[in-house]
Amino acid sequence: MDLRYTTLCLHAPLYYVPDAALRPFCYPEGDIVMAFDLDAGTGRSIEPDEARYLAEPVWLGRSALPVPEGPGAFCIPKGMYFFAQTRELPGRDGWIHLAVEVQKEGLWQRKNLGRRLYLRTVHEDGGAAAQIFRECF
């Protein structure tokens, strides 16, 4: 998969609502996000164990407009992210491999990566894209 890395300044949050019909690593139409918290050792390792990299998502939902309020609403907060995108939608193992590659590249570039990882699928311009957001400070 062709990955393009960049540091992304997200100027406004991206809002989501839970959807009980969603399953991790499935791709219905729309903008879907999965959020994961990596443990400190895994999230800072240049060679993390891919077999243990992701647990269950801490949050899974679809985009929402207008901006949701109340319990269950979730967002990718505005801020700085180490970001990568590909036009191929991977399965679970593919997502893990991509997230690990983003982590390795970020650490190699001496980015201070946070523990929160967002995996997002979007459908735009007649196709789908897989996006990886990793907090960076």
C-alpha positions in Angstrom: 0.0 0.0 0.0 1.2 3.5 -0.9 1.3 5.6 2.3 1.9 9.3 2.3 3.0 10.7 5.7 2.4 14.3 6.9 2.0 16.3 10.1 -1.6 17.4 10.0 -3.1 20.4 11.9 -6.7 19.6 12.4 -8.3 23.0 12.9 -11.7 21.8 14.0 -12.9 18.6 15.6 -14.4 15.8 13.6 -17.6 14.6 15.3 -19.1 11.1 15.5 -22.0 9.3 17.0 -22.1 5.6 18.1 -23.8 3.1 15.8 -24.6 -0.3 17.2 -24.7 -1.8 13.7 -21.0 -1.1 13.1 -18.4 -3.7 13.5 -14.6 -3.0 13.7 -12.8 -3.2 10.4 -16.0 -3.3 8.2 -16.7 -0.6 5.6 -20.2 0.6 5.1 -20.6 3.8 3.2 -19.8 7.0 5.0 -17.2 8.3 7.4 -16.4 5.7 10.1 -13.8 6.1 12.9 -12.3 3.6 15.4 -10.4 4.9 18.3 -7.8 2.9 20.2 -5.6 3.6 23.3 -2.1 2.0 22.9 -0.2 1.0 26.0 2.9 3.1 26.8 5.3 0.4 25.7 3.6 -0.6 22.5 2.9 3.0 21.5 6.6 4.1 21.8 8.3 1.0 20.4 10.1 1.1 17.1 9.4 -2.6 16.7 6.0 -3.3 18.4 4.5 -6.7 18.4 1.8 -6.6 15.7 0.0 -9.6 17.2 -0.6 -7.5 20.4 -0.8 -4.0 18.9 -4.6 -3.4 19.0 -7.1 -4.4 21.6 -10.8 -3.7 21.0 -11.6 -0.1 20.0 -12.4 2.3 22.9 -14.9 3.9 20.5 -16.5 3.1 17.2 -18.9 5.4 15.3 -19.9 7.3 12.2 -19.8 11.0 11.3 -22.5 13.2 12.4 -23.9 16.5 11.2 -25.2 18.6 12.8 -22.7 18.4 15.6 -24.0 15.9 18.2 -24.6 16.8 21.8 -25.1 14.7 24.9 -23.9 11.2 25.9 -22.2 9.0 23.4 -20.9 11.9 21.2 -17.3 11.6 20.3 -14.7 13.6 18.3 -11.3 13.5 16.9 -10.2 16.7 18.7 -8.6 19.6 16.9 -4.8 19.5 17.2 -1.7 18.1 15.7 -1.5 14.6 14.2 1.0 12.4 12.5 -1.2 11.3 9.6 -1.1 8.9 6.7 -3.7 7.9 4.0 -4.0 5.2 1.4 -6.7 4.6 -1.2 -7.0 0.9 -0.2 -9.2 -0.4 2.6 -7.3 -3.0 4.6 -8.6 -5.7 6.8 -7.7 -5.9 10.5 -4.2 -7.1 9.9 -3.6 -4.6 7.2 -4.8 -1.7 9.5 -2.4 -3.0 12.2 0.5 -3.1 9.7 -0.3 0.4 8.5 -0.6 1.8 12.0 2.8 0.2 12.9 4.4 1.7 9.8 3.0 5.2 10.8 4.4 4.7 14.3 7.8 3.7 13.0 8.0 6.6 10.6 6.8 9.1 13.3 9.4 7.8 15.8 12.1 7.9 13.1 11.2 11.5 12.4 11.4 12.1 16.2 7.7 12.9 16.6 6.4 12.8 20.2 3.4 10.5 19.5 0.5 10.2 21.8 -1.2 7.0 22.9 -4.5 7.6 21.1 -4.8 6.1 17.6 -7.7 6.9 15.2 -8.4 4.7 12.2 -10.8 6.3 9.8 -12.5 5.3 6.6 -14.0 7.9 4.3 -15.7 7.7 0.9 -14.8 10.6 -1.3 -14.1 11.5 -4.9 -15.8 8.2 -6.1 -13.6 6.0 -3.9 -12.6 5.0 -0.4 -9.6 6.0 1.7 -8.1 4.6 4.9 -6.7 7.3 7.2 -4.5 6.9 10.3 -4.3 9.8 12.9 -1.8 9.6 15.7 -1.6 12.5 18.2 1.7 14.2 18.1 3.0 16.9 20.4 
